[in-house]
Amino acid sequence: MSDVQTKTVTTKVPARLDRLPWSRWHWMIIIGLGTVWILDGLEVTIVGNLSAQLAKEGSGLAITQTQVAGTAAALYAAGACSGALFFGWLTDRFGRKRLFIITMVVYLIATAATALSFSAWWFFLFRFLTGFGIGGEYAAINSAIDELIPSRHRGRIDIIINGSYWLGAAGGALLTVPLLNNFAVNVGWRIAFGMGVVLGLGILLVRRNVPESPRWLFIHGRDREAESVVDGIEERVEHEKGVRLKEPSQSMTIHQRKSIGFGRIAHTMVARYPKRTVLGFSLFVGQAFLYSAITFGYAQILSTFFKIDTNTGYFFAVLAAGNFLGPLLLGPLFDSVGRVPMISGTYIGSGLLLYGTAWLFDQGVLTAFTLTACWCVVLFFASAGASAAYLTVSEIFPMETRAMAIAFFYATGTSVGGIAGPLIFANLVKSGRPGDTALAFSIGATLMIAAGLVEVFLGVRAERKSLEDIAEPLSATPTRGDAVRYGLRDPHRDRRT
């Protein structure tokens, strides 16, 4: 589909959003949108920790542990890739809000159907569809959050929100313990999936109050609505803070478009920003393989090597705590120290630590407890870096392609690491030989270090900068760049609508 242009307008919407002080309204955005990562963490962890239980006789499913940790995990990842691409395109075309409502509904229906599974094929089908909804969430939510959060807070907020995946992982891990021990083998796992539906319904209720992205609105010919949304936000913030916000001097002039064609999107990523495309792909492949391959199968490791199959949730909860503490404690440094040193440092550092863990595991000196401790240290750094991958691809491409860029890198990275990883890893662990599992650890470490080196050479210094300064919108007029970058009066500012 070719570009469809409408009129030319000048706006201060980006500058008005970036100069807002932190407020309760921003917390509402975080709760309504950011909590989806808790759902993803809950989904992945529940399945991983229930793999041994689902494989038991009487579970209601004729399925093996390897199929749960391998085939079902790969199908979930495949669904997430498909959903990210499909809904990512729709998000850039029809808006953020409409799609983050639709994708949540898809997730709720698929998760409820998973809880009612009566055979392996049904379980596989709805794991795919659950991933389809979650994948769509990544594109719609990341783009909306970054377009609504002020630039000086964007790095830490985005990283912490992405890291909240591990709150869901910890909750899912702890939830499986009583469900596995206190309920019949064919009941506990169904209740676990039902809990995801309950949490999703709560998020959907809050999400109704989140507005459409004003940045998306003014580019797609709805400039008056964009100004109205920002007016309402400013009124709420001024009332809460008891201050009068100053009018920013920066403005931008754009040619509004109803749609952006696939050809323009592809040209932007490949021809206009080739180095950024290589960077995004590298970061996503590294983190996707590490997490999708290894965390999907952690319960399988505990069961195979340490004969722990009903209390794996305790171990995974500790692992998840280390993962969340990384983004929480390191997140502010991505805004102060900077994107490039922090992203490269967390990727390379976690890779080196993972090599050490692989060697210790191969030597047979680790117990279930010491292996979990090693993983906590590794993932403290890896989690912050992985969260920064989503932040990076959301920042470094133009607004018109933002959701599609997130979807593309999530899909390609997850296709390499999230589909191939669980299949390879499940079979390596199945062999029962420590060297095979250590090999999987080493592959993940190598890819993380390689991605960190790419960040060193190709990373973008995006800290505290407006999204429009990092990547000028495709719709911007030539005069817009200088006005924004240097604070000059835009010659068209009096035509602002």
C-alpha positions in Angstrom: 0.0 0.0 0.0 1.4 3.4 -0.9 1.5 6.4 1.3 -1.7 8.4 1.6 -1.0 12.1 2.5 -3.5 14.6 3.7 -2.5 18.1 4.9 0.5 19.9 6.4 0.4 21.0 10.1 2.7 22.4 12.7 2.5 21.1 16.2 4.1 21.2 19.6 2.6 17.9 20.8 6.0 16.1 21.2 7.6 19.0 23.2 4.5 19.4 25.4 4.5 15.7 26.3 8.3 15.6 27.0 8.3 18.6 29.3 5.6 17.2 31.6 6.6 16.6 35.2 6.0 13.1 36.6 2.5 12.6 37.8 -0.3 10.2 38.8 -1.3 10.1 35.1 2.0 8.6 34.2 1.5 5.9 36.9 -1.9 5.1 35.3 -0.1 4.6 32.0 2.4 2.2 33.6 -0.3 0.2 35.3 -2.6 0.1 32.3 0.0 -0.8 29.8 3.2 -2.0 31.4 1.6 -4.8 33.4 1.2 -6.9 30.3 4.8 -8.1 30.8 3.7 -9.6 34.1 1.2 -11.7 32.1 3.9 -12.9 29.7 6.2 -13.9 32.6 3.3 -15.7 34.3 2.5 -17.6 31.1 6.0 -18.7 30.3 6.8 -19.7 33.9 3.6 -21.5 34.6 4.2 -23.8 31.6 7.8 -24.3 32.4 7.1 -25.3 36.0 4.1 -27.4 35.2 6.0 -29.4 32.5 6.6 -32.4 34.8 3.1 -32.3 36.1 1.5 -32.1 32.7 3.5 -35.2 31.6 2.2 -37.3 34.5 -0.5 -39.9 34.0 -3.9 -38.6 34.9 -3.2 -34.9 34.0 -5.8 -35.1 31.2 -3.3 -34.6 28.5 -1.3 -37.3 26.7 1.9 -35.2 26.5 5.6 -35.6 27.5 7.7 -33.1 29.4 9.9 -32.6 26.4 6.8 -31.7 24.3 5.8 -29.1 26.9 9.2 -27.6 27.3 10.1 -27.9 23.6 7.2 -28.1 21.2 4.7 -26.1 23.2 7.3 -23.5 24.1 8.3 -23.2 20.4 4.7 -22.8 19.3 4.1 -20.1 21.9 7.1 -18.3 20.5 6.0 -18.8 16.9 2.6 -17.4 17.8 4.2 -14.4 19.5 6.3 -13.7 16.3 3.2 -14.0 14.1 1.1 -11.8 16.4 3.9 -9.2 16.7 4.1 -8.8 12.9 0.4 -8.9 12.2 -0.7 -6.6 15.1 2.4 -4.4 14.7 1.3 -3.5 11.2 -2.2 -2.8 12.4 -0.9 -0.7 15.3 1.0 1.7 13.0 -2.1 1.8 10.7 -5.0 2.0 13.1 -3.5 3.3 16.3 -2.1 2.1 19.6 -5.2 2.0 21.7 -7.5 0.0 19.4 -4.8 -2.7 19.1 -3.8 -3.0 22.8 -7.5 -3.6 23.6 -7.8 -6.2 20.8 -4.6 -8.1 21.6 -5.6 -8.4 25.3 -8.9 -9.9 24.3 -7.1 -12.4 22.1 -4.9 -13.3 25.0 -7.8 -13.8 27.4 -9.8 -16.1 25.1 -6.7 -18.2 24.2 -5.6 -18.6 27.9 -9.1 -19.6 29.0 -9.2 -22.2 26.2 -5.8 -23.5 27.3 -7.1 -24.1 30.8 -9.8 -26.3 29.2 -7.4 -28.4 27.1 -8.4 -32.0 26.7 -5.7 -33.2 24.3 -2.2 -32.4 23.3 -3.2 -30.8 19.9 -5.7 -28.5 21.7 -3.0 -27.5 24.2 -0.5 -26.8 21.3 -3.1 -24.8 19.3 -4.0 -22.4 22.2 -0.5 -22.0 23.3 0.2 -20.7 19.8 -2.8 -18.3 20.0 -1.9 -17.1 23.5 1.5 -16.2 22.1 -0.2 -14.6 19.1 -2.0 -12.2 21.5 1.1 -11.5 23.7 3.3 -10.8 20.6 0.8 -8.2 19.5 1.0 -6.6 22.9 4.7 -6.1 22.6 4.3 -3.9 19.5 1.3 -1.9 20.6 2.4 -1.4 24.2 6.1 -0.5 23.8 5.3 2.1 21.1 2.5 3.6 23.2 4.6 3.8 26.4 7.6 5.4 24.7 5.3 8.0 23.0 3.6 9.0 26.3 6.5 9.0 28.8 8.7 12.2 29.1 12.1 11.8 27.4 14.1 12.3 30.6 12.3 9.3 32.2 11.9 7.1 29.2 14.9 4.9 29.6 14.5 3.8 33.2 10.7 3.5 32.9 10.9 1.4 29.8 13.6 -0.9 31.2 11.8 -1.4 34.5 8.5 -2.1 32.8 10.0 -4.7 30.5 11.8 -6.1 33.6 8.4 -6.5 35.3 8.1 -9.7 33.2 9.9 -11.2 36.1 7.4 -10.2 38.7 4.9 -12.3 36.7 7.5 -15.1 36.5 8.0 -15.1 40.3 4.3 -15.0 40.9 3.8 -17.9 38.4 6.5 -19.9 40.0 5.2 -19.5 43.5 1.6 -20.1 42.3 2.6 -23.5 40.9 3.8 -24.9 44.2 0.5 -25.1 46.0 -1.4 -26.0 42.8 0.9 -28.9 42.2 0.9 -30.1 45.8 -2.7 -29.4 47.0 -4.8 -30.2 43.9 -5.4 -33.3 41.8 -3.0 -33.7 38.9 -5.6 -32.8 36.4 -6.9 -29.7 38.2 -4.0 -27.7 39.5 -2.6 -26.8 36.1 -6.0 -25.7 34.9 -6.4 -23.3 37.8 -2.9 -21.9 37.1 -4.0 -20.8 33.6 -7.3 -19.5 34.9 -5.3 -17.1 37.2 -3.9 -15.5 34.0 -7.4 -14.8 32.8 -8.3 -13.1 36.1 -5.2 -10.8 36.0 -5.8 -10.0 32.3 -9.4 -8.9 33.0 -8.1 -6.5 35.7 -5.6 -5.0 33.3 -8.2 -4.6 30.6 -10.4 -2.5 33.0 -7.5 -0.1 33.7 -6.5 0.1 30.1 -9.8 1.6 29.0 -8.6 4.9 30.5 -5.4 5.1 28.6 -5.7 7.5 25.7 -4.5 7.1 22.1 -1.0 8.3 21.5 -1.1 12.0 20.5 2.0 11.5 18.4 0.2 8.9 16.4 -2.9 11.0 16.1 -1.4 14.2 14.7 0.6 12.3 12.1 -2.5 10.4 10.9 -4.6 13.4 10.2 -6.3 13.7 13.7 -4.3 16.8 14.9 -7.3 18.4 16.7 -7.9 15.2 18.7 -4.1 15.1 19.5 -4.1 18.6 20.8 -7.3 17.9 22.8 -5.7 14.8 24.4 -2.6 16.7 25.4 -4.8 19.6 26.8 -6.6 17.1 29.0 -3.3 15.6 30.3 -1.8 19.0 31.0 -4.9 20.0 33.0 -4.7 16.9 35.2 -1.0 17.4 35.8 -1.4 21.2 36.5 -4.2 20.5 39.0 -2.2 17.7 40.7 1.1 19.7 40.9 -0.5 23.1 41.5 1.7 24.7 38.8 1.2 26.4 35.4 3.1 24.6 32.7 5.2 26.8 30.4 4.5 26.7 26.7 7.5 25.0 25.0 9.3 26.8 22.2 10.0 23.7 20.0 7.6 22.8 17.3 7.6 20.6 14.2 5.9 20.6 10.8 4.7 17.4 9.2 2.9 16.2 6.2 0.0 14.1 7.7 -0.6 10.6 6.3 -3.4 8.2 6.7 -1.2 5.2 6.1 2.5 4.3 5.5 3.1 1.5 2.9 5.3 -1.5 3.5 7.7 -0.4 0.9 8.4 2.9 2.7 8.8 1.0 6.0 11.3 -1.5 4.5 13.2 1.3 2.8 13.5 3.2 6.1 14.9 0.2 8.0 17.2 -1.2 5.3 18.3 1.9 3.3 18.0 4.8 5.7 19.0 3.1 8.9 21.0 0.0 8.0 23.3 0.1 11.0 20.4 0.5 13.4 18.7 -2.5 11.8 21.8 -4.6 12.4 22.0 -3.3 16.0 18.3 -4.2 16.7 18.6 -7.6 15.2 21.8 -8.4 17.2 20.3 -7.3 20.5 17.1 -9.3 20.0 18.8 -12.5 18.9 21.2 -12.5 21.8 18.6 -11.9 24.5 15.9 -14.1 22.9 18.1 -17.1 22.7 19.4 -16.8 26.2 15.9 -16.3 27.8 13.7 -18.4 25.5 16.1 -21.3 25.3 17.1 -21.5 28.9 14.3 -20.2 31.1 11.7 -22.3 29.2 13.7 -25.4 30.3 14.9 -24.5 33.8 12.4 -26.8 35.4 13.5 -29.5 33.1 17.1 -29.0 34.3 16.0 -29.3 37.9 14.0 -32.4 37.1 16.6 -34.1 35.0 19.8 -33.4 37.0 18.5 -32.8 40.5 15.3 -34.9 40.6 13.2 -31.9 41.7 9.8 -31.8 39.9 7.1 -30.5 42.3 8.8 -27.6 44.1 10.6 -26.0 41.1 8.5 -22.9 41.7 10.6 -21.9 44.7 13.8 -22.0 42.7 12.4 -20.1 39.8 10.9 -17.5 42.1 14.4 -16.8 43.4 15.7 -16.7 39.8 12.9 -14.2 38.9 13.8 -11.9 41.8 17.4 -11.6 40.5 16.0 -10.8 37.0 13.7 -8.0 38.3 16.3 -6.4 40.6 18.6 -5.9 37.6 16.3 -3.5 35.6 15.0 -2.0 38.9 18.5 -1.1 40.2 20.4 -0.5 36.9 17.5 1.1 35.0 18.3 4.7 36.1 21.9 4.4 34.9 20.6 4.0 31.3 19.4 7.6 31.5 22.4 9.0 33.4 25.5 7.0 32.4 24.0 6.4 28.9 22.6 3.8 26.6 25.8 2.6 24.9 28.0 1.8 27.9 25.1 0.3 29.9 23.7 -1.9 27.1 27.1 -3.2 26.0 28.2 -3.7 29.6 25.2 -5.7 30.6 25.3 -7.9 27.5 29.0 -8.6 27.6 29.1 -8.9 31.4 26.2 -11.4 31.5 27.8 -13.4 28.7 31.1 -13.8 30.5 29.4 -14.8 33.7 27.3 -17.3 31.8 30.5 -18.9 30.4 31.7 -19.4 34.0 28.3 -21.0 35.0 28.6 -23.4 32.0 32.1 -24.5 33.1 31.0 -25.1 36.7 27.9 -27.0 35.6 30.0 -29.2 33.2 32.4 -29.9 36.1 29.5 -31.2 38.2 30.2 -29.0 41.1 26.9 -27.2 41.2 23.8 -28.2 43.1 20.2 -27.0 42.5 20.8 -24.2 44.9 24.3 -23.0 43.7 23.1 -23.2 40.1 20.2 -21.0 40.9 22.6 -18.5 42.7 24.8 -18.4 39.6 21.9 -17.8 37.4 20.7 -14.9 39.6 24.0 -13.1 39.1 24.0 -13.7 35.4 20.5 -12.6 34.9 20.7 -9.6 37.1 22.8 -8.0 34.3 21.2 -9.9 31.3 17.7 -8.8 32.3 18.6 -5.1 32.2 20.2 -5.6 28.9 17.3 -7.6 27.4 14.9 -4.9 28.5 17.1 -2.3 26.9 16.8 -4.1 23.6 13.0 -3.3 23.4 13.8 0.3 24.5 16.4 0.6 21.7 14.3 -0.5 18.7 11.4 1.6 20.0 13.6 4.7 20.1 15.8 4.6 17.0 13.3 4.4 14.2 10.8 7.0 13.0 7.4 7.3 14.7 5.4 6.0 11.6 7.3 2.7 11.7 7.8 2.3 15.5 5.3 -0.5 16.2 6.3 -2.3 13.0 10.0 -2.0 13.9 9.4 -3.5 17.4 7.4 -6.3 15.8 10.0 -7.0 13.2 12.9 -7.3 15.7 10.9 -9.1 18.2 9.7 -11.6 15.6 13.1 -12.1 14.0 14.9 -12.4 17.3 12.4 -14.7 18.8 12.3 -16.8 15.6 16.0 -17.4 16.0 16.2 -17.8 19.7 12.7 -18.4 20.9 11.7 -21.1 18.4 15.0 -22.8 17.7 16.2 -22.3 21.3 13.6 -24.3 23.3 13.7 -27.2 20.7 17.5 -27.5 20.8 17.7 -26.9 24.5 15.0 -29.4 25.5 16.8 -32.2 23.6 20.2 -31.3 25.0 18.9 -31.4 28.5 17.0 -34.6 27.8 20.3 -36.4 27.1 21.1 -36.1 30.8 24.7 -35.3 30.1 26.0 -32.1 31.8 28.2 -31.3 28.8 25.2 -31.0 26.5 23.5 -28.6 28.8 26.7 -26.6 29.3 26.9 -26.3 25.5 23.5 -24.6 25.4 24.7 -22.2 28.1 27.8 -21.4 26.1 25.8 -20.8 22.9 23.7 -18.3 24.8 26.8 -16.6 26.3 28.4 -16.3 22.9 25.4 -14.6 21.3 25.1 -12.2 24.3 28.7 -11.1 24.0 28.5 -10.7 20.3 25.4 -8.5 20.6 27.2 -6.4 23.3 30.1 -5.8 20.9 27.7 -4.7 18.2 26.3 -2.2 20.6 29.8 -0.8 21.3 30.3 0.0 17.6 26.7 0.8 16.4 24.9 1.9 19.6 22.8 5.1 19.5 23.2 7.7 22.3 19.4 8.2 22.9 19.4 9.1 26.6 17.2 12.2 27.5 16.5 13.0 23.9 13.1 13.5 22.3 12.0 10.6 20.0 11.8 13.0 17.1 15.5 14.1 17.7 16.7 10.4 17.7 14.8 9.6 14.5 13.0 12.3 12.5 9.5 11.3 11.5 9.1 10.3 7.9 6.3 12.9 7.6 8.5 15.8 8.9 9.3 18.8 6.6 12.9 19.7 6.0 12.5 22.8 8.2 11.5 20.9 11.3 14.9 19.4 12.1 16.7 22.7 12.9 13.7 24.0 14.9 13.6 21.1 17.2 17.3 20.5 17.6 18.4 24.1 18.2 15.2 25.5 19.8 14.6 27.9 17.0 11.2 29.4 16.2 9.6 27.3 13.6 8.5 29.5 10.6 5.2 27.6 10.5 4.5 27.7 14.3 1.6 30.2 13.9 -0.3 27.6 11.8 -0.4 25.2 14.7 -3.9 23.7 15.1 
